[in-house]
Structure formats: C-alpha cells, structure tokens
Amino acid sequence: MTYQLFEVSDASANISCPYCDQAVLDWTQEQYIQPCEHTLFMAMDLGFEFIADRFEAALSQSVDEIHDDPNMNIYATVTQAKYLNIQIFKADLGVEGMFRYIGFSKE
C-alpha cells in the first residue's frame, strides 16, 4: 500500500476532501461526518465511523473482527490494507494519544 500522511494538529479543524473539496468532517453541522465518493474510511483509535465497501474489501479482516480484537490498532489496519494511493489525514482527538484517521482516494 502506498499512502501519504497529513497531520492535523487542531482537534476542532474541519477536514475537506482533497479531490472534490467537500467538507467530510464539519463541526458546524449536526451530522458532522459527511463522506464523499472519495472517502475510503473515517476512523478513530476506538474503531471505524465510516468505511467504504471498496476499502473494506482490501482489509485483511472484517470490520467486526477488527472491532472485536482487544489489541485493535486502527492506524496499522488502514496502512496495511491492500489499496494503492491513499491520502490519510490524521487529526488529534483532543484526548492524549487518540486520533481520527480519514482516508481518501481517487480510485
């Protein structure tokens, strides 16, 4: 898998798709998660919030198996998927050592 990692230090920052510019994480909205067609996944260290079928098919385990694993490591899971050319935005959750990951791809 090839990916680019972009770190977002502000836990309250909105995140837009780098391809279509849609706000996929917009804290001003009641439904603050709005994936676009380029969004592969939205996850926190605690588990997935959204996952596209095409990305789930590239994982070595099902989402249920990942969530049931007491040693779950979301970052390792998404970076080891068999999927090419992903842009991953890693945003601080505002809790020590906890992050949100949002993956985008044109494919």
VMD Tcl script that builds the backbone (N, CA, C; Angstrom):
set m [mol new atoms 321]
animate dup $m
set s [atomselect $m all]
$s set {name element resname resid chain x y z} {
  {N N MET 1 A 0.841 -1.177 0.000}
  {CA C MET 1 A 0.000 0.000 0.000}
  {C C MET 1 A 0.887 1.242 0.000}
  {N N THR 2 A 0.497 2.207 -0.791}
  {CA C THR 2 A 1.184 3.495 -0.755}
  {C C THR 2 A 0.217 4.546 -0.235}
  {N N TYR 3 A 0.734 5.364 0.674}
  {CA C TYR 3 A -0.121 6.410 1.227}
  {C C TYR 3 A 0.717 7.621 1.598}
  {N N GLN 4 A 0.039 8.761 1.656}
  {CA C GLN 4 A 0.622 9.999 2.145}
  {C C GLN 4 A -0.093 10.322 3.440}
  {N N LEU 5 A 0.657 10.735 4.453}
  {CA C LEU 5 A 0.076 11.083 5.745}
  {C C LEU 5 A 0.154 12.592 5.944}
  {N N PHE 6 A -0.998 13.182 6.275}
  {CA C PHE 6 A -1.085 14.602 6.578}
  {C C PHE 6 A -1.569 14.731 8.025}
  {N N GLU 7 A -0.781 15.382 8.857}
  {CA C GLU 7 A -1.152 15.521 10.263}
  {C C GLU 7 A -1.870 16.839 10.488}
  {N N VAL 8 A -2.997 16.747 11.204}
  {CA C VAL 8 A -3.816 17.906 11.545}
  {C C VAL 8 A -3.737 18.052 13.064}
  {N N SER 9 A -3.127 19.120 13.544}
  {CA C SER 9 A -2.889 19.249 14.983}
  {C C SER 9 A -4.087 19.790 15.758}
  {N N ASP 10 A -4.996 20.482 15.083}
  {CA C ASP 10 A -6.149 21.088 15.750}
  {C C ASP 10 A -7.319 20.104 15.787}
  {N N ALA 11 A -7.704 19.671 16.997}
  {CA C ALA 11 A -8.784 18.691 17.153}
  {C C ALA 11 A -10.127 19.212 16.644}
  {N N SER 12 A -10.291 20.535 16.552}
  {CA C SER 12 A -11.570 21.097 16.111}
  {C C SER 12 A -11.548 21.517 14.638}
  {N N ALA 13 A -10.518 21.152 13.910}
  {CA C ALA 13 A -10.409 21.534 12.494}
  {C C ALA 13 A -11.382 20.740 11.630}
  {N N ASN 14 A -12.000 21.417 10.677}
  {CA C ASN 14 A -12.805 20.744 9.668}
  {C C ASN 14 A -11.853 20.142 8.640}
  {N N ILE 15 A -12.269 19.033 8.019}
  {CA C ILE 15 A -11.430 18.384 7.006}
  {C C ILE 15 A -12.246 18.228 5.730}
  {N N SER 16 A -11.668 18.676 4.627}
  {CA C SER 16 A -12.318 18.581 3.321}
  {C C SER 16 A -11.588 17.579 2.451}
  {N N CYS 17 A -12.321 16.998 1.513}
  {CA C CYS 17 A -11.741 16.057 0.561}
  {C C CYS 17 A -10.724 16.783 -0.313}
  {N N PRO 18 A -9.529 16.211 -0.476}
  {CA C PRO 18 A -8.533 16.859 -1.325}
  {C C PRO 18 A -8.867 16.783 -2.819}
  {N N TYR 19 A -9.868 15.993 -3.192}
  {CA C TYR 19 A -10.222 15.827 -4.610}
  {C C TYR 19 A -11.434 16.666 -5.016}
  {N N CYS 20 A -12.488 16.664 -4.208}
  {CA C CYS 20 A -13.707 17.399 -4.587}
  {C C CYS 20 A -14.012 18.574 -3.659}
  {N N ASP 21 A -13.233 18.731 -2.607}
  {CA C ASP 21 A -13.341 19.834 -1.651}
  {C C ASP 21 A -14.597 19.792 -0.783}
  {N N GLN 22 A -15.322 18.673 -0.765}
  {CA C GLN 22 A -16.476 18.552 0.130}
  {C C GLN 22 A -15.983 18.450 1.571}
  {N N ALA 23 A -16.665 19.143 2.486}
  {CA C ALA 23 A -16.338 19.045 3.908}
  {C C ALA 23 A -16.835 17.687 4.411}
  {N N VAL 24 A -15.925 16.775 4.660}
  {CA C VAL 24 A -16.323 15.443 5.137}
  {C C VAL 24 A -16.370 15.388 6.654}
  {N N LEU 25 A -15.670 16.308 7.301}
  {CA C LEU 25 A -15.743 16.470 8.752}
  {C C LEU 25 A -15.968 17.951 9.001}
  {N N ASP 26 A -17.184 18.300 9.400}
  {CA C ASP 26 A -17.564 19.697 9.572}
  {C C ASP 26 A -18.255 19.844 10.924}
  {N N TRP 27 A -17.525 20.403 11.881}
  {CA C TRP 27 A -18.017 20.510 13.255}
  {C C TRP 27 A -19.186 21.477 13.406}
  {N N THR 28 A -19.483 22.294 12.388}
  {CA C THR 28 A -20.602 23.234 12.487}
  {C C THR 28 A -21.933 22.564 12.154}
  {N N GLN 29 A -21.889 21.347 11.650}
  {CA C GLN 29 A -23.107 20.637 11.245}
  {C C GLN 29 A -23.532 19.621 12.301}
  {N N GLU 30 A -24.843 19.404 12.428}
  {CA C GLU 30 A -25.342 18.395 13.360}
  {C C GLU 30 A -24.827 17.012 12.955}
  {N N GLN 31 A -24.916 16.696 11.672}
  {CA C GLN 31 A -24.327 15.466 11.122}
  {C C GLN 31 A -22.925 15.850 10.649}
  {N N TYR 32 A -21.964 15.874 11.562}
  {CA C TYR 32 A -20.648 16.424 11.256}
  {C C TYR 32 A -19.790 15.525 10.365}
  {N N ILE 33 A -20.184 14.259 10.171}
  {CA C ILE 33 A -19.475 13.360 9.265}
  {C C ILE 33 A -20.291 13.212 7.992}
  {N N GLN 34 A -19.728 13.656 6.860}
  {CA C GLN 34 A -20.403 13.602 5.560}
  {C C GLN 34 A -19.431 13.080 4.507}
  {N N PRO 35 A -19.208 11.753 4.446}
  {CA C PRO 35 A -18.261 11.206 3.462}
  {C C PRO 35 A -18.684 11.528 2.031}
  {N N CYS 36 A -17.692 11.750 1.194}
  {CA C CYS 36 A -17.937 11.949 -0.234}
  {C C CYS 36 A -17.553 10.665 -0.966}
  {N N GLU 37 A -17.641 10.677 -2.282}
  {CA C GLU 37 A -17.322 9.485 -3.070}
  {C C GLU 37 A -15.850 9.093 -2.986}
  {N N HIS 38 A -14.983 10.008 -2.574}
  {CA C HIS 38 A -13.547 9.729 -2.471}
  {C C HIS 38 A -13.134 9.219 -1.088}
  {N N THR 39 A -14.060 9.285 -0.134}
  {CA C THR 39 A -13.748 8.882 1.244}
  {C C THR 39 A -13.721 7.363 1.343}
  {N N LEU 40 A -12.578 6.823 1.764}
  {CA C LEU 40 A -12.437 5.380 1.952}
  {C C LEU 40 A -12.832 4.963 3.355}
  {N N PHE 41 A -12.444 5.772 4.342}
  {CA C PHE 41 A -12.766 5.441 5.729}
  {C C PHE 41 A -12.670 6.689 6.592}
  {N N MET 42 A -13.384 6.637 7.695}
  {CA C MET 42 A -13.264 7.596 8.774}
  {C C MET 42 A -13.238 6.751 10.034}
  {N N ALA 43 A -12.159 6.878 10.801}
  {CA C ALA 43 A -11.993 6.017 11.962}
  {C C ALA 43 A -11.298 6.780 13.078}
  {N N MET 44 A -11.515 6.310 14.281}
  {CA C MET 44 A -10.785 6.788 15.441}
  {C C MET 44 A -9.995 5.599 15.978}
  {N N ASP 45 A -9.113 5.850 16.908}
  {CA C ASP 45 A -8.387 4.740 17.518}
  {C C ASP 45 A -9.341 3.746 18.167}
  {N N LEU 46 A -10.576 4.155 18.393}
  {CA C LEU 46 A -11.597 3.305 19.016}
  {C C LEU 46 A -12.351 2.441 18.015}
  {N N GLY 47 A -12.227 2.713 16.719}
  {CA C GLY 47 A -12.928 1.936 15.697}
  {C C GLY 47 A -13.357 2.792 14.521}
  {N N PHE 48 A -13.994 2.140 13.557}
  {CA C PHE 48 A -14.439 2.818 12.336}
  {C C PHE 48 A -15.755 3.545 12.565}
  {N N GLU 49 A -15.844 4.749 12.007}
  {CA C GLU 49 A -17.084 5.520 11.985}
  {C C GLU 49 A -17.772 5.339 10.637}
  {N N PHE 50 A -16.964 5.199 9.591}
  {CA C PHE 50 A -17.452 5.003 8.224}
  {C C PHE 50 A -16.389 4.207 7.486}
  {N N ILE 51 A -16.838 3.287 6.619}
  {CA C ILE 51 A -15.901 2.574 5.757}
  {C C ILE 51 A -16.601 2.264 4.439}
  {N N ALA 52 A -15.949 2.604 3.337}
  {CA C ALA 52 A -16.492 2.312 2.010}
  {C C ALA 52 A -16.307 0.823 1.723}
  {N N ASP 53 A -17.258 0.243 1.018}
  {CA C ASP 53 A -17.190 -1.192 0.695}
  {C C ASP 53 A -15.888 -1.548 -0.013}
  {N N ARG 54 A -15.438 -0.686 -0.936}
  {CA C ARG 54 A -14.227 -0.994 -1.695}
  {C C ARG 54 A -12.986 -1.016 -0.809}
  {N N PHE 55 A -12.988 -0.228 0.256}
  {CA C PHE 55 A -11.849 -0.259 1.170}
  {C C PHE 55 A -11.954 -1.445 2.124}
  {N N GLU 56 A -13.143 -1.730 2.589}
  {CA C GLU 56 A -13.325 -2.886 3.485}
  {C C GLU 56 A -12.862 -4.169 2.801}
  {N N ALA 57 A -13.105 -4.274 1.499}
  {CA C ALA 57 A -12.689 -5.461 0.751}
  {C C ALA 57 A -11.165 -5.593 0.707}
  {N N ALA 58 A -10.441 -4.493 0.920}
  {CA C ALA 58 A -8.980 -4.509 0.879}
  {C C ALA 58 A -8.345 -4.825 2.233}
  {N N LEU 59 A -9.167 -4.931 3.276}
  {CA C LEU 59 A -8.645 -5.219 4.615}
  {C C LEU 59 A -8.411 -6.714 4.795}
  {N N SER 60 A -7.488 -7.053 5.683}
  {CA C SER 60 A -7.183 -8.462 5.945}
  {C C SER 60 A -8.203 -9.105 6.884}
  {N N GLN 61 A -8.996 -8.294 7.591}
  {CA C GLN 61 A -10.046 -8.779 8.499}
  {C C GLN 61 A -11.311 -7.967 8.251}
  {N N SER 62 A -12.440 -8.528 8.656}
  {CA C SER 62 A -13.689 -7.765 8.561}
  {C C SER 62 A -13.690 -6.690 9.649}
  {N N VAL 63 A -14.525 -5.682 9.479}
  {CA C VAL 63 A -14.637 -4.619 10.469}
  {C C VAL 63 A -15.071 -5.191 11.812}
  {N N ASP 64 A -15.979 -6.159 11.811}
  {CA C ASP 64 A -16.409 -6.777 13.069}
  {C C ASP 64 A -15.246 -7.456 13.777}
  {N N GLU 65 A -14.407 -8.170 13.028}
  {CA C GLU 65 A -13.238 -8.828 13.628}
  {C C GLU 65 A -12.258 -7.794 14.186}
  {N N ILE 66 A -12.091 -6.704 13.463}
  {CA C ILE 66 A -11.193 -5.638 13.920}
  {C C ILE 66 A -11.715 -5.039 15.216}
  {N N HIS 67 A -13.022 -4.736 15.263}
  {CA C HIS 67 A -13.603 -4.127 16.461}
  {C C HIS 67 A -13.613 -5.090 17.647}
  {N N ASP 68 A -13.675 -6.381 17.393}
  {CA C ASP 68 A -13.666 -7.375 18.469}
  {C C ASP 68 A -12.270 -7.665 19.010}
  {N N ASP 69 A -11.244 -7.243 18.299}
  {CA C ASP 69 A -9.865 -7.509 18.700}
  {C C ASP 69 A -9.465 -6.569 19.849}
  {N N PRO 70 A -9.132 -7.116 21.029}
  {CA C PRO 70 A -8.747 -6.252 22.158}
  {C C PRO 70 A -7.438 -5.489 21.911}
  {N N ASN 71 A -6.639 -5.928 20.948}
  {CA C ASN 71 A -5.383 -5.259 20.604}
  {C C ASN 71 A -5.508 -4.448 19.324}
  {N N MET 72 A -6.735 -4.054 18.976}
  {CA C MET 72 A -7.020 -3.329 17.745}
  {C C MET 72 A -6.107 -2.112 17.607}
  {N N ASN 73 A -5.552 -1.949 16.412}
  {CA C ASN 73 A -4.738 -0.784 16.092}
  {C C ASN 73 A -5.229 -0.281 14.731}
  {N N ILE 74 A -6.103 0.693 14.772}
  {CA C ILE 74 A -6.740 1.191 13.551}
  {C C ILE 74 A -5.713 1.724 12.555}
  {N N TYR 75 A -4.734 2.471 13.035}
  {CA C TYR 75 A -3.736 3.025 12.118}
  {C C TYR 75 A -2.991 1.905 11.387}
  {N N ALA 76 A -2.561 0.884 12.109}
  {CA C ALA 76 A -1.877 -0.245 11.470}
  {C C ALA 76 A -2.804 -0.943 10.486}
  {N N THR 77 A -4.057 -1.091 10.856}
  {CA C THR 77 A -5.033 -1.758 9.992}
  {C C THR 77 A -5.192 -1.029 8.662}
  {N N VAL 78 A -5.392 0.294 8.711}
  {CA C VAL 78 A -5.641 1.029 7.465}
  {C C VAL 78 A -4.381 1.178 6.626}
  {N N THR 79 A -3.208 1.239 7.254}
  {CA C THR 79 A -1.981 1.398 6.476}
  {C C THR 79 A -1.469 0.079 5.919}
  {N N GLN 80 A -2.027 -1.041 6.375}
  {CA C GLN 80 A -1.626 -2.342 5.850}
  {C C GLN 80 A -2.632 -2.904 4.846}
  {N N ALA 81 A -3.682 -2.142 4.555}
  {CA C ALA 81 A -4.690 -2.591 3.593}
  {C C ALA 81 A -4.080 -2.692 2.201}
  {N N LYS 82 A -4.630 -3.573 1.404}
  {CA C LYS 82 A -4.167 -3.746 0.024}
  {C C LYS 82 A -4.907 -2.754 -0.873}
  {N N TYR 83 A -4.500 -1.498 -0.785}
  {CA C TYR 83 A -5.135 -0.416 -1.539}
  {C C TYR 83 A -4.044 0.594 -1.887}
  {N N LEU 84 A -4.044 1.060 -3.102}
  {CA C LEU 84 A -2.991 1.978 -3.546}
  {C C LEU 84 A -3.407 3.436 -3.459}
  {N N ASN 85 A -2.419 4.277 -3.278}
  {CA C ASN 85 A -2.568 5.730 -3.410}
  {C C ASN 85 A -3.645 6.337 -2.516}
  {N N ILE 86 A -3.433 6.261 -1.235}
  {CA C ILE 86 A -4.366 6.832 -0.266}
  {C C ILE 86 A -3.748 8.080 0.363}
  {N N GLN 87 A -4.571 9.072 0.563}
  {CA C GLN 87 A -4.190 10.228 1.364}
  {C C GLN 87 A -4.887 10.062 2.704}
  {N N ILE 88 A -4.101 9.987 3.772}
  {CA C ILE 88 A -4.654 9.800 5.114}
  {C C ILE 88 A -4.429 11.077 5.917}
  {N N PHE 89 A -5.518 11.599 6.461}
  {CA C PHE 89 A -5.447 12.750 7.350}
  {C C PHE 89 A -5.562 12.225 8.777}
  {N N LYS 90 A -4.577 12.546 9.592}
  {CA C LYS 90 A -4.520 12.112 10.984}
  {C C LYS 90 A -4.752 13.343 11.847}
  {N N ALA 91 A -5.885 13.358 12.565}
  {CA C ALA 91 A -6.253 14.524 13.358}
  {C C ALA 91 A -6.306 14.159 14.837}
  {N N ASP 92 A -5.779 15.012 15.643}
  {CA C ASP 92 A -5.811 14.845 17.093}
  {C C ASP 92 A -7.264 14.858 17.558}
  {N N LEU 93 A -7.600 13.966 18.484}
  {CA C LEU 93 A -8.971 13.935 19.021}
  {C C LEU 93 A -9.136 14.835 20.244}
  {N N GLY 94 A -8.048 15.394 20.728}
  {CA C GLY 94 A -8.131 16.220 21.925}
  {C C GLY 94 A -8.012 15.399 23.199}
  {N N VAL 95 A -7.758 14.113 23.055}
  {CA C VAL 95 A -7.527 13.208 24.179}
  {C C VAL 95 A -6.129 12.648 23.996}
  {N N GLU 96 A -5.341 12.649 25.039}
  {CA C GLU 96 A -3.943 12.201 24.967}
  {C C GLU 96 A -3.779 10.896 24.203}
  {N N GLY 97 A -3.042 10.944 23.102}
  {CA C GLY 97 A -2.714 9.745 22.338}
  {C C GLY 97 A -3.824 9.173 21.476}
  {N N MET 98 A -4.920 9.897 21.296}
  {CA C MET 98 A -6.050 9.415 20.494}
  {C C MET 98 A -6.179 10.271 19.236}
  {N N PHE 99 A -6.452 9.577 18.108}
  {CA C PHE 99 A -6.520 10.265 16.824}
  {C C PHE 99 A -7.696 9.786 15.986}
  {N N ARG 100 A -8.073 10.620 15.016}
  {CA C ARG 100 A -9.046 10.262 13.986}
  {C C ARG 100 A -8.262 10.163 12.686}
  {N N TYR 101 A -8.624 9.193 11.865}
  {CA C TYR 101 A -7.971 8.969 10.575}
  {C C TYR 101 A -9.030 9.013 9.483}
  {N N ILE 102 A -8.771 9.783 8.444}
  {CA C ILE 102 A -9.680 9.870 7.318}
  {C C ILE 102 A -8.873 9.590 6.061}
  {N N GLY 103 A -9.309 8.588 5.303}
  {CA C GLY 103 A -8.600 8.192 4.095}
  {C C GLY 103 A -9.375 8.549 2.840}
  {N N PHE 104 A -8.641 9.056 1.837}
  {CA C PHE 104 A -9.235 9.460 0.569}
  {C C PHE 104 A -8.466 8.818 -0.592}
  {N N SER 105 A -9.173 8.550 -1.664}
  {CA C SER 105 A -8.536 8.067 -2.882}
  {C C SER 105 A -9.407 8.403 -4.085}
  {N N LYS 106 A -8.754 8.660 -5.226}
  {CA C LYS 106 A -9.491 8.873 -6.471}
  {C C LYS 106 A -10.039 7.561 -7.012}
  {N N GLU 107 A -9.362 6.453 -6.687}
  {CA C GLU 107 A -9.754 5.142 -7.210}
  {C C GLU 107 A -10.827 4.504 -6.367}
}
mol reanalyze $m
mol bondsrecalc $m
mol representation Tube
mol addrep $m
